[in-house]
Amino acid sequence: AAGVIQSPRHLIKEKRETATLKCYPIPRHDTVYWYQQGPGQDPQFLISFYEKMQSDKGSIPDRFSAQQFSDYHSELNMSSLELGDSALYFCASIGSGNTEAFFGQGTRLTVV
Amino acid sequence: AQKITQTQPGMFVQEKEAVTLDCTYDTSDQSYGLFWYKQPSSGEMIFLIYQGSYDEQNATEGRYSLNFQKARKSANLVISASQLGDSAMYFCAMSRSMNRDDKIIFGKGTRLHILP
């Protein structure tokens, strides 16, 4: 079965650079969540989209923005990267009538 | 506000034994969902099991079962006949309602070590 696809899997950026993380939800899933997980930490909610509209916002820095496109894939844009942004970034998708939230394999971002 | 508490930072269990990972939650909502995820060292977040607050029966998925005690606000994960491959971090999580546009919040996790 198709799963949640995230790209890239690994990304190395320098401080003050920008990064774009992509998430392709399971087909026919219309809800996407983004999470940030620091080393040894639990995942922290960043932002979510339902039917291409932002549905909730968590502890997302102003330097970050995200959107969900007409094909339901989502992109997380991160600017002016800082060392503390180094983390594993997950997206998850949920579909209509489905109570299972499936996560992608994550993008490991390293800022140097 | 919602809160998930996992009181066992780490656990060591002999292979083939059953293991129970504790999870308590706090919410004032009547409608909510509870999840368990497994995160191996490779990093991916693997969905294991889901329990809705109105589900009367405990959820089961293969070797995984969720011991749901609503009055105590606990949702412990039980893994039967543990295997070496079960060694991983386990997160308990909840959503405020069973609507799919509500975010999921996570506990701090329990690191499970299965000993041969």
Interface residues (C-beta under 8 A of the other chain):
Chain A: D30 T31 Y33 D42 P43 F45 S48 Y50 S55 D56 G58 L88 F90 A92 I94 G95 S96 N98 T99 E100 A101 F102 F103 G104 Q105 G106 R108
Chain B: G33 F35 Y37 G43 E44 M45 I46 F47 Y50 G52 F91 S95 M98 R100 D101 D102 K103 I104 I105 F106 G107 K108 G109
